[in-house]
Amino acid sequence: MSNHRLILEYDGAGFNGWQAQPEASGARTVAGELARALVTVTGERPRLNAAGRTDAGAHSLGQTVSFSLAREVAPDELRRSLNGVLPGDVAVVSSDLVGDRFHARFSARTRHYRYLVENREARPALLRQRAWHVRQPLDVPAMRAAAQRLLGRRDLGAFGRDPGGRSTVRSLQRLRIRRLGGVAGAVLAFELSADAFLYGMVRRIVGFLVEVGLHRRSPGDVETVLRSGPVPGIRVAPAHGLYQLRAEY
């Protein structure tokens, strides 16, 4: 048996997320496409482990996937062969062999995400499926002040859930908001790094910060929200602005 690691890039617009679904559902997923490609290339259907389960519509620039194969396949050959049969919205960026104990999810130490907001009155064209369009002007200093209050190790259950019902305590190591340029600096990048993310956590944090930027909440609301546990009223940012960047091991 050989343990393989792939780094995938994919456009999430045409997918119902990463996680494979029952074939009867007809849902197209990234894991499903990769599994079919592996059967074509290797004749095997290994168990796929991913660094993160991206939402329907969310994108990835660096999804790490690990799996074991009974057949010996050179990493470069595997990469080229998979890219030859995968659909155009999924690409294997790199492939290598790793130790038997490596697991794409459980071996990850830090995960990095980016969320894009296009903040201008005019409707988007180029970024219409790549960023959340917010027409009203956003107060960036207020959002940054709220972001600072979320940093550190704390219970972030107000912003997401653990699918296995485990602890919702996470270490949010970085939460930065910066302008990417463009017309009058209209695109804002929310960059988040943590040891692990809860389901829906990035989109709820960004939704909350945008509410702060619109002066519908204040930076001081952070502590109140954190103490309250799951808050149904927290706005959830749309998935198409979310990008999984990479995982560190």
N, C-alpha and C positions, 0 to 999 in steps of 0.2 A: 504494500500500500504506500502511496506517496501523497503527501498533504500539499495542496496547491493553494496559492493566494492570487486572486485577481483584483485589479483596480478597474472599476467600471465608471464610465461616463454615460449619462442618459438624460434625454429630454422627457420629462415626466408628463407632458401634456396628453399623450395618448395612452397613459397607463393608469390602472386602478391601484397604484402604489407598488411597493416592492413585493410584499408577501403574496406567495402563490395562493390561488383560490381553487375550489373544486371545479373541475372541468365543466360540470353541468351549469355553473354560474355564467359561463361565457365571458368572465372578466379577464381582461388582458393585464398581466402583471410583468414586472421586470424579471422576477424569479422564474416565472413560467416560461418566458422567452429564453432565458439562459439555460434552464433545464432541458428544453427541447433542443437547443443548440448543442449541448453536451452529449445528448443521446446520439445526435447526428454525427458528431465528430469522434466520440469515444465508444459509443455503444453502451454507456453507463448512465445511470440516473442517480448521482450521489446526493446526499443531504447537503443543502446549501446553508451556510451560516453567513449572515451579513452584519456589518458593524452597526447598521441602523435600519429600521423599517420605515422608509420614507412614505409619506402620505400620497394619496391619489392626486396627481397633478404636480407634485413637487419634483424638483430636478436634483441631479447629483453630478458633481465634478470629480468625485473620488470615493465612490462606494467600495469598501473592502469586502470581499467575499472569500471564504475558505471552504474547501471540500477535499475529500480523499478519493483517489482513483486506484483501482486495482491494476489497471494498465499503466505502464510507464510511458509518459508523454513528455517530451522536452518542453519547457515553458514557452519558448519563442514559437515553437510549432503550434502549441495549444492556442496562443494568442492569435496567430495568423489564421488558423483554421476556424476559430470561433468567429472572428470578425468577417470571415467569408460567408458565414451562414446567418449571423444575427441580423435583425432588421436595422434599418438605417438610424433609428433613434436610440440605439444602444451600441456602445463600443467598448472593447477591452483595451484599456490604456497600457496596462502592463501585466505581466504574469511571472511568478517565480515559485520556487519550492520553499517550504517552510518546515520547521520541526513539527513532530507529531503532536506536541502540546499546544501549538498555536491554534487559536480560535478567533475568528474575525470579531465576534461580539465580546466574549469574555476576556480576551487578552488586551482589549483597547484600554488605554489610560486616559486619553482625552479625545473629545470629539468637537469638531468645528462646523458651524453653520453660518450662513449669511442669508439675510432677508432683504429684498429690494422694495423700496417704496418710491414711486414717481410722484412727486409733490408739485403739481402745477394745475392750473385751471383747464388748459386744453386737454382734450382726450388723447390717449396714447395711440400710436400706430406701431412703431417698432417694438415696444415693450409691452404690448397689450396682453401677452401670455407669459410675460417674464417678470412683471413687477405689479405691485398693488398700486392702483391709481387713486390718490387722495387729492381731491380738488382744493379743499380749503388749506390755507397756509398753516404749517406746523411750527410750533414753538420748539425749536431744536434744543436750546439751553434747558428748558423745562424737562424735556424727555431725557436728556443726559443726566439731570439731577435725579430723576426717578430711577434711571438705570443704575446709578451708583448705589442706591439703597437696596438693590437686588443682589449685589455681589456677595460672595462668601458661601459658607456651608450652612444651609438652612432648609426648612421644610417648604418645598415649592408646590405642595399639593393643590394650592389655589390655581395653579397654572397648568396642571396636567395630571395624568394618572399613570400608575405602573400597571401594565397589562396583567401581571401576575399577582396583583394585590399586595405587593411588598412595600417597603418604606418609600416615601416620596421625598426623602431628604437627598439633596444633590449639592454639589460644589460648583457654583457658577463662577468661573475663574475670570471671564472677560465678557463685557457687554458694552460694545463701543458703537457709536453712531457717527458716521462720517459722510460727507458729500462726495459723490463720485464725479462731479463735473457735469458736462452736458449743458443744455440751455439754462443759464442762470443757476447752475448747480442743483437742478431739479431732482436728481436721483439720490436718495439716501440709502446707505447700506447699514443695516443693523448686523453686527458681527458678534456671535456668541460662541463661547468655549466653555465646556463643562466636562466633568468626569463621565457623566451620562445624562441623557435627557429623558424626561417623562413623555408619554404619548401626548402630542398636541402642545407641548411646553413652549416651543419657539413661537408658534403662531399666536398663542395666547399672550405671551410676554410682549410681542410686537403690537398686538391689538390693544393691549393695555397702555403701552407707551404712546401709541397714536392718539388714544383718548386723552392722555395727558397733554400731548402736543396740540390738541384741539381745545384745550381748557375745559374739557368735560370731567376731568379728574385732576388732582394735584399730585405733585411728587410725594407729598406727605401721606397720600392714600396707600402707599406701598405697605407700610406696617399693618394698617387695618386689614388690607386684603390678605396678607400673609397669615394673620391670626385667625381669619374667618374660615380657612379651609377652602374646599371647592366652591367657586363663585359662578353660578350659572350666567350672571350678567356680564362677565368679561367677554369683550369682543374677540372673536377668532379671526385673525388675518387670513385671507384666501391663500390656498396652497400654492398657486402658481408663482408667487413671489419668493418661495423658499428654495434654498440651494444647500444641499449637503456638500461640504467642502472636502473634508478628509477626516481620518481617524489617526491618532498617534499611538504607537505601541512601545 
